[in-house]
Amino acid sequence: MSSLPSMSLSPLDGRYAPAVAPLTEYLSEAGLNRARVEVEVEWIITLTDRGLFGSSALTDAQKESLRALYRDFGADEIGWLAEKEAVTRHDVKAIEYLVRDRLSTLGLDAIAELTHFACTSEDINSASYALTVQRAVERVWLPKLHAVVESLTQLAEEHRDAVMLSRTHGQPATPSTMGKELAVFAWRLQRVAAQISQGEYLAKFSGATGTWSAHLAAEPDVDWPALSRGFIEGLGIGFNELTTQIESHDWQVELYDRVRHAGGILHNLATDVWTYISMGFFAQIPVAGATGSSTMPHKINPIRFENAEANLEIAGGLFGTLASTLVTSRQQRDLTDSTTQRNIGVAFGHSLLALDNLQRGLTEISLSRHVLLADLDANWEVLAEAIQTVVRAEIVAGRSQITDPYALLKDLTRGRRVGAPELAEFVNGLDIGDAAKQRLLALTPAGYAGLADRLVDLLR
């Protein structure tokens, strides 16, 4: 058997690469390393701005030249780091050497020892992960989630008056509208999206075991916790002052649990729309040139929703593993979090892929209102709820002597189909007031959707 050329093992880096490409800017190895360089560089600038250890503040030109190391981070730096890490066997140490090398190139050897000053690797890593995850969520993942919510909202508004037979426990139930049912998903997702938007992204910057011991040994007169807080918050992330060697990752656990929660709602959406398609409620819009089945030419398979369903399950499993693993660290440090965090991009990748498929899938369906109406017309027995409720109200008002109206309607409708003539005959024979009787005689399944239409307005 011949050997294949070098190929991607993950479909995220192969088949689905275009859909998840925006995440690689932040959650790839290169994205993480760029953030690490950013943290190292900004720490040097922070220290020299304060003239610590006899250093002088860098000029604006020097700062810009130094910042160019992460702003222009690219193939040369990626290759350099790969070669250095092959020797150091330590990724953050390779970053330190890269910064030192560039300082020398810029003629700033005098401050080379401020590179990685008093830092443990986790000071750099915690800040870098907070930056990259924050940017990936706020710039890529959340906008895609909002796009799905907006698509749902538009569909909900378009179909707000499209009355449909509900099914509870898979059985015919009180009608709703397709717009209201889609609005429920948008409403749920809006709530979780708001929670995610308000989440924290935290870093620590307190040395080997979170005590600032080396800092104080080098300069006991500096308020190192205050300086560290100012530095971290200056990067645009939050500061965790009380930690072990690592930042405790609780913010990550909270984030991944919320993203997994959103994924569960999206999974519910995917399976419900898939079911509506199978029932004929939605027709799929043919895509020119696309093939649904290799042998059955008529088929248009709901692949967008099936793909989303599967990828949400994979993402949910990964986010669950991330959350359960990152919440624990043995004593002051172990390395399980390091390996686990390397899969953050994989989890978000599968989630983003699902969002992309859902967004596209929602544009490729058309509501078959005639199917909804036919389904309603075949299930007049769902009006039993309205009839027995009206009878109860008539009894309370003293306009009826009927006893146990629920049992009366149960005998008429349970387990059997009842059409319009049978219900009309039944209502005409009821001991209720004329006004109530006329309301019931005018009622149809398609006219029994309550406030469903108006409820869609809650989305805006």
C-alpha positions as CSV (number, residue, x, y, z in Angstrom):
1,M,0.0,0.0,0.0
2,S,1.4,3.4,-1.0
3,S,1.9,6.1,1.7
4,L,-0.3,9.2,1.5
5,P,1.2,12.6,1.4
6,S,1.1,14.6,4.7
7,M,-2.6,15.1,5.5
8,S,-4.6,16.8,8.3
9,L,-5.9,14.3,10.9
10,S,-8.7,16.6,12.0
11,P,-11.5,17.5,9.6
12,L,-11.4,20.9,11.1
13,D,-8.0,21.4,9.5
14,G,-9.1,19.7,6.3
15,R,-12.7,19.3,5.0
16,Y,-14.1,22.1,7.2
17,A,-11.1,24.4,7.3
18,P,-12.8,27.3,5.5
19,A,-15.7,27.4,8.0
20,V,-13.5,27.5,11.1
21,A,-10.6,29.6,9.7
22,P,-11.5,32.7,11.6
23,L,-10.8,30.8,14.9
24,T,-7.2,29.9,13.9
25,E,-6.3,33.6,14.2
26,Y,-6.6,33.2,18.0
27,L,-7.0,29.5,19.1
28,S,-4.2,27.9,16.9
29,E,-0.7,27.3,18.3
30,A,0.5,30.3,16.3
31,G,-2.3,32.4,17.7
32,L,-1.4,31.4,21.2
33,N,2.3,32.1,20.6
34,R,1.6,35.5,19.2
35,A,-0.3,36.3,22.4
36,R,2.5,35.0,24.5
37,V,4.9,37.3,22.7
38,E,2.4,40.2,23.3
39,V,2.4,39.5,27.0
40,E,6.2,39.3,27.3
41,V,6.7,42.5,25.3
42,E,4.1,44.5,27.2
43,W,5.6,43.3,30.5
44,I,9.0,44.7,29.4
45,I,7.4,48.0,28.5
46,T,5.6,48.1,31.9
47,L,8.8,47.5,33.8
48,T,10.8,50.1,31.8
49,D,8.0,52.7,32.0
50,R,8.5,52.6,35.8
51,G,12.3,52.7,35.5
52,L,12.7,49.6,37.6
53,F,16.2,48.3,38.3
54,G,17.7,51.3,36.8
55,S,16.1,50.9,33.4
56,S,15.0,53.8,31.3
57,A,11.7,54.2,29.7
58,L,11.7,53.2,26.0
59,T,11.0,55.8,23.4
60,D,7.8,55.7,21.5
61,A,9.8,54.5,18.4
62,Q,11.4,51.7,20.5
63,K,8.1,50.6,21.9
64,E,6.6,50.5,18.4
65,S,9.5,48.5,17.1
66,L,9.2,46.1,20.0
67,R,5.4,45.8,19.6
68,A,5.9,45.0,16.0
69,L,7.2,41.6,17.1
70,Y,3.7,40.5,17.9
71,R,1.8,42.8,15.6
72,D,3.7,41.5,12.6
73,F,4.0,38.0,14.0
74,G,4.1,35.5,11.1
75,A,5.8,32.7,9.3
76,D,9.4,33.7,10.3
77,E,8.5,33.8,14.0
78,I,6.6,30.5,13.8
79,G,9.5,28.8,12.1
80,W,12.0,30.3,14.6
81,L,10.0,29.1,17.6
82,A,9.6,25.6,16.1
83,E,13.3,25.2,15.8
84,K,14.0,26.7,19.3
85,E,11.4,24.5,21.0
86,A,12.9,21.4,19.4
87,V,15.9,22.2,21.5
88,T,14.3,23.7,24.7
89,R,11.4,21.2,24.8
90,H,9.6,24.1,26.5
91,D,7.2,26.3,24.5
92,V,7.3,29.4,26.8
93,K,11.0,29.3,27.1
94,A,11.3,29.4,23.4
95,I,9.1,32.5,23.4
96,E,11.5,34.1,25.9
97,Y,14.4,33.4,23.7
98,L,12.6,34.9,20.7
99,V,12.0,38.1,22.5
100,R,15.6,38.3,23.7
101,D,16.8,37.7,20.2
102,R,14.6,40.6,18.9
103,L,15.7,42.9,21.7
104,S,19.3,42.3,20.5
105,T,18.4,43.0,17.0
106,L,16.9,46.3,18.1
107,G,19.9,47.2,20.2
108,L,18.1,46.8,23.4
109,D,20.4,44.2,25.0
110,A,20.6,46.3,28.2
111,I,17.1,45.3,29.1
112,A,17.2,41.7,27.9
113,E,17.1,40.4,31.5
114,L,13.7,42.0,31.9
115,T,12.3,39.5,29.5
116,H,10.1,37.0,31.4
117,F,11.2,38.9,34.6
118,A,10.0,37.1,37.8
119,C,7.5,35.2,35.7
120,T,6.5,31.6,35.7
121,S,5.2,30.1,32.5
122,E,1.7,30.2,33.8
123,D,1.9,34.0,34.2
124,I,2.4,34.2,30.5
125,N,0.1,31.4,29.6
126,S,-2.9,32.5,31.7
127,A,-2.8,35.9,30.2
128,S,-2.3,34.5,26.7
129,Y,-5.2,32.1,27.0
130,A,-7.4,34.8,28.5
131,L,-6.6,37.1,25.5
132,T,-7.0,34.5,22.8
133,V,-10.2,32.9,24.1
134,Q,-11.7,36.4,24.8
135,R,-10.9,37.5,21.2
136,A,-12.1,34.3,19.7
137,V,-15.4,34.4,21.6
138,E,-16.1,38.1,21.1
139,R,-14.8,38.5,17.5
140,V,-15.8,35.1,16.0
141,W,-18.0,32.8,18.0
142,L,-20.5,35.2,19.5
143,P,-21.1,37.1,16.3
144,K,-21.9,33.8,14.6
145,L,-24.3,32.9,17.4
146,H,-25.9,36.3,17.1
147,A,-26.2,35.7,13.3
148,V,-28.1,32.4,14.0
149,V,-30.3,34.2,16.5
150,E,-31.0,36.9,14.0
151,S,-31.9,34.3,11.3
152,L,-34.3,32.7,13.8
153,T,-35.8,36.0,14.7
154,Q,-36.5,36.9,11.1
155,L,-38.1,33.5,10.5
156,A,-40.1,33.9,13.6
157,E,-41.4,37.2,12.4
158,E,-42.1,35.9,8.9
159,H,-44.1,33.0,10.2
160,R,-45.6,34.5,13.3
161,D,-49.2,33.9,12.0
162,A,-48.5,30.4,10.5
163,V,-50.7,28.3,12.8
164,M,-49.5,24.8,13.3
165,L,-50.6,21.8,15.4
166,S,-48.3,21.4,18.4
167,R,-47.2,18.0,19.5
168,T,-46.5,17.3,23.2
169,H,-45.3,13.8,23.9
170,G,-45.5,13.3,20.1
171,Q,-49.3,13.6,20.2
172,P,-51.6,16.3,18.8
173,A,-51.8,19.3,21.2
174,T,-53.0,22.9,21.4
175,P,-52.0,24.8,18.3
176,S,-49.2,27.3,18.2
177,T,-47.6,29.2,15.3
178,M,-44.3,28.3,13.6
179,G,-43.1,31.8,14.3
180,K,-43.7,31.5,18.1
181,E,-42.0,28.1,18.2
182,L,-38.9,29.4,16.5
183,A,-39.0,32.5,18.7
184,V,-38.7,30.2,21.7
185,F,-35.3,29.1,20.5
186,A,-34.2,32.6,19.7
187,W,-35.4,33.8,23.2
188,R,-33.4,31.0,24.9
189,L,-30.3,31.7,22.9
190,Q,-30.5,35.4,23.6
191,R,-30.4,34.7,27.3
192,V,-27.4,32.4,27.2
193,A,-25.6,34.7,24.8
194,A,-26.0,37.6,27.3
195,Q,-24.5,35.5,30.0
196,I,-21.5,34.6,27.9
197,S,-21.1,38.3,26.9
198,Q,-20.9,39.2,30.5
199,G,-18.3,36.5,31.4
200,E,-14.9,37.2,32.9
201,Y,-11.5,36.4,31.3
202,L,-8.9,36.2,34.1
203,A,-5.2,35.9,34.4
204,K,-2.7,35.7,37.2
205,F,0.7,37.3,37.3
206,S,2.2,36.5,40.7
207,G,5.1,34.2,40.1
208,A,6.0,30.6,40.7
209,T,3.4,29.8,43.4
210,G,1.3,32.9,43.4
211,T,3.2,34.7,46.2
212,W,5.3,37.3,44.4
213,S,8.3,35.8,46.2
214,A,10.9,36.5,43.5
215,H,9.5,39.9,42.8
216,L,10.0,40.9,46.5
217,A,13.5,39.4,46.6
218,A,14.5,41.6,43.6
219,E,12.8,44.8,44.8
220,P,10.9,44.8,48.1
221,D,9.7,48.4,47.9
222,V,7.4,47.9,44.9
223,D,3.7,47.1,45.3
224,W,3.9,44.1,43.0
225,P,0.2,43.1,43.3
226,A,-0.9,46.5,42.3
227,L,1.6,46.7,39.5
228,S,0.6,43.2,38.3
229,R,-3.1,44.1,38.4
230,G,-2.5,47.3,36.4
231,F,-0.5,45.4,33.8
232,I,-3.1,42.6,33.4
233,E,-6.1,44.9,33.3
234,G,-4.2,47.1,30.9
235,L,-4.3,44.1,28.5
236,G,-8.1,44.2,28.6
237,I,-8.6,41.2,30.8
238,G,-9.4,40.6,34.5
239,F,-6.9,40.0,37.3
240,N,-7.0,37.0,39.7
241,E,-4.9,38.0,42.7
242,L,-5.2,34.8,44.8
243,T,-3.9,31.7,43.0
244,T,-1.5,28.8,43.1
245,Q,1.1,28.6,40.3
246,I,-1.7,28.6,37.9
247,E,-4.8,30.8,37.4
248,S,-7.6,28.6,38.7
249,H,-9.4,28.3,35.4
250,D,-12.8,28.9,37.0
251,W,-13.7,31.5,34.4
252,Q,-13.0,29.0,31.7
253,V,-15.2,26.4,33.4
254,E,-18.0,28.9,33.6
255,L,-17.5,29.9,29.9
256,Y,-17.4,26.4,28.6
257,D,-20.4,25.3,30.6
258,R,-22.4,28.3,29.1
259,V,-21.2,27.6,25.6
260,R,-22.1,23.9,26.1
261,H,-25.6,25.1,27.3
262,A,-26.0,27.2,24.2
263,G,-25.0,24.1,22.2
264,G,-27.7,22.1,23.9
265,I,-30.3,24.6,22.8
266,L,-28.9,24.7,19.3
267,H,-29.0,20.9,19.2
268,N,-32.7,21.0,20.2
269,L,-33.2,23.5,17.4
270,A,-31.5,21.2,14.9
271,T,-33.5,18.1,15.8
272,D,-36.8,20.0,15.9
273,V,-36.3,21.6,12.4
274,W,-35.1,18.2,11.1
275,T,-38.4,16.8,12.5
276,Y,-40.5,19.6,10.9
277,I,-38.8,18.8,7.6
278,S,-39.6,15.1,7.9
279,M,-43.2,16.0,8.6
280,G,-43.4,18.2,5.6
281,F,-43.9,21.4,7.6
282,F,-40.7,22.8,5.9
283,A,-39.7,22.1,2.4
284,Q,-36.0,22.3,1.5
285,I,-35.0,24.7,-1.2
286,P,-33.0,22.8,-3.9
287,V,-29.4,24.0,-4.3
288,A,-28.2,24.0,-7.9
289,G,-25.8,21.1,-8.6
290,A,-26.2,19.5,-5.2
291,T,-26.9,15.8,-4.8
292,G,-29.1,14.4,-2.0
293,S,-28.6,10.7,-2.5
294,S,-26.2,8.7,-4.6
295,T,-29.0,6.5,-5.8
296,M,-32.3,8.3,-5.2
297,P,-32.4,11.5,-7.4
298,H,-35.5,12.9,-5.7
299,K,-34.0,13.4,-2.3
300,I,-32.9,16.6,-0.6
301,N,-31.4,15.5,2.7
302,P,-31.4,17.9,5.7
303,I,-27.6,17.7,5.9
304,R,-27.2,21.2,7.5
305,F,-29.1,20.2,10.5
306,E,-27.6,16.7,10.8
307,N,-24.1,18.2,10.5
308,A,-24.9,20.7,13.2
309,E,-26.4,18.1,15.4
310,A,-23.3,15.9,15.3
311,N,-20.8,18.7,15.7
312,L,-22.7,20.1,18.6
313,E,-22.5,16.7,20.3
314,I,-18.7,16.6,19.7
315,A,-18.3,20.2,20.9
316,G,-20.4,19.5,24.0
317,G,-18.3,16.5,24.9
318,L,-15.1,18.5,24.5
319,F,-16.5,21.5,26.5
320,G,-17.6,19.1,29.2
321,T,-14.1,17.6,29.4
322,L,-12.5,21.0,29.5
323,A,-14.7,22.1,32.3
324,S,-14.4,19.0,34.4
325,T,-10.6,18.8,33.9
326,L,-9.7,22.4,34.3
327,V,-11.6,22.9,37.6
328,T,-8.9,20.7,39.4
329,S,-5.2,21.0,39.8
330,R,-3.1,18.9,42.1
331,Q,-1.8,21.0,45.0
332,Q,0.0,24.0,43.5
333,R,0.4,22.7,39.9
334,D,0.1,19.8,37.5
335,L,0.2,19.7,33.7
336,T,-3.2,18.2,32.9
337,D,-4.5,21.7,32.2
338,S,-1.7,22.3,29.7
339,T,-2.7,19.4,27.5
340,T,-6.4,20.0,28.0
341,Q,-6.2,23.7,27.0
342,R,-4.6,22.8,23.7
343,N,-8.0,21.5,22.7
344,I,-10.0,24.7,23.3
345,G,-9.8,25.6,19.6
346,V,-11.0,22.1,18.7
347,A,-14.1,22.5,20.9
348,F,-14.9,26.0,19.6
349,G,-14.2,24.8,16.0
350,H,-16.8,22.1,16.1
351,S,-19.2,24.6,17.7
352,L,-18.5,27.2,15.1
353,L,-19.0,24.6,12.3
354,A,-22.4,23.7,13.8
355,L,-23.4,27.4,13.9
356,D,-22.3,27.9,10.3
357,N,-24.4,24.9,9.2
358,L,-27.4,26.1,11.2
359,Q,-27.2,29.6,9.8
360,R,-27.0,28.3,6.2
361,G,-29.7,25.6,6.8
362,L,-32.2,28.2,8.1
363,T,-31.9,30.0,4.7
364,E,-32.5,26.8,2.8
365,I,-36.0,25.9,4.1
366,S,-39.5,27.2,3.0
367,L,-42.6,26.9,5.2
368,S,-45.4,24.7,3.6
369,R,-48.4,26.5,5.1
370,H,-50.8,24.2,3.3
371,V,-49.3,21.2,5.1
372,L,-49.7,23.0,8.4
373,L,-53.4,23.7,7.7
374,A,-54.1,20.1,6.5
375,D,-52.5,18.8,9.7
376,L,-54.7,21.1,11.8
377,D,-57.9,20.2,9.9
378,A,-57.2,16.5,10.6
379,N,-57.1,17.1,14.4
380,W,-60.3,18.9,15.5
381,E,-60.1,17.0,18.8
382,V,-57.5,19.4,20.1
383,L,-60.4,21.8,20.6
384,A,-61.5,19.6,23.5
385,E,-59.3,21.7,25.8
386,A,-61.1,24.9,24.8
387,I,-64.5,23.3,25.2
388,Q,-64.0,21.9,28.6
389,T,-62.4,25.2,29.8
390,V,-65.3,27.3,28.5
391,V,-67.7,24.9,30.2
392,R,-65.9,25.3,33.5
393,A,-66.2,29.0,33.2
394,E,-69.9,28.7,32.5
395,I,-70.4,26.5,35.6
396,V,-68.6,29.1,37.8
397,A,-70.8,31.9,36.2
398,G,-74.0,29.9,37.1
399,R,-74.9,29.3,33.4
400,S,-74.4,25.6,33.4
401,Q,-75.3,22.6,35.5
402,I,-72.7,20.2,33.9
403,T,-70.6,18.2,36.3
404,D,-67.0,17.2,35.5
405,P,-66.6,18.8,32.1
406,Y,-63.2,17.3,31.7
407,A,-64.5,13.7,31.9
408,L,-67.2,14.7,29.4
409,L,-64.7,15.8,26.8
410,K,-62.4,12.9,27.6
411,D,-65.2,10.4,26.7
412,L,-65.8,12.2,23.5
413,T,-62.2,12.7,22.2
414,R,-59.6,10.5,23.9
415,G,-58.0,8.1,21.5
416,R,-60.2,9.0,18.6
417,R,-60.4,11.4,15.8
418,V,-63.3,13.9,16.0
419,G,-64.2,16.1,13.1
420,A,-65.9,19.5,12.8
421,P,-69.5,18.1,12.5
422,E,-69.2,15.9,15.6
423,L,-67.8,18.7,17.6
424,A,-70.5,21.1,16.4
425,E,-73.2,18.6,17.3
426,F,-71.6,18.1,20.7
427,V,-71.3,21.9,21.4
428,N,-74.9,22.5,20.3
429,G,-76.1,20.0,23.0
430,L,-74.1,21.6,25.8
431,D,-75.9,23.2,28.8
432,I,-74.0,26.6,28.5
433,G,-74.9,30.2,27.7
434,D,-75.6,31.2,24.1
435,A,-72.6,33.6,23.9
436,A,-70.2,30.8,25.0
437,K,-71.8,28.3,22.6
438,Q,-71.4,30.7,19.6
439,R,-67.7,31.3,20.5
440,L,-67.1,27.5,20.5
441,L,-69.0,26.9,17.3
442,A,-66.9,29.6,15.5
443,L,-63.6,28.0,16.8
444,T,-61.4,26.0,14.5
445,P,-58.0,24.4,15.1
446,A,-56.4,27.1,12.9
447,G,-58.1,29.8,15.0
448,Y,-57.0,28.4,18.3
449,A,-53.4,29.7,18.7
450,G,-54.0,32.1,21.5
451,L,-51.4,34.9,21.8
452,A,-48.8,33.0,19.8
453,D,-48.6,35.7,17.1
454,R,-48.0,38.5,19.6
455,L,-45.4,36.6,21.7
456,V,-43.0,36.9,18.8
457,D,-42.7,40.6,19.6
458,L,-40.8,39.8,22.8
459,L,-37.7,39.1,20.7
460,R,-37.2,42.8,19.7
